[in-house]
């Protein structure tokens, strides 16, 4: 995987035109998360990058605590981002083993 030296963390960005402009300027790595802005960040990032999806590396995160919750969040993220895959998926929660 090869990305630009500078990426864009989208956590506090609420304006899709900022994300789209970063992509237009050549940024290829974008990072969001399921929990940013109650899921609205993923929606905004997905819409902003829709035209360039094949040219960028997209990362998102889940803070789920179980495998089932994590997989459900991943499915929700994919739908919200409007894509069939993410390139990097960070699991930031401590996934507990089944009981």
ABEGO torsion letter per residue (X at the ends): XBBBABBBBAAABABAAAAAAAAAAGBABBBBBAABGGGAAAAAAAAAAAAAAAABBBBBBBABABAAAAAAAAAAAAAAAGBABBABBBBABBBBBBX
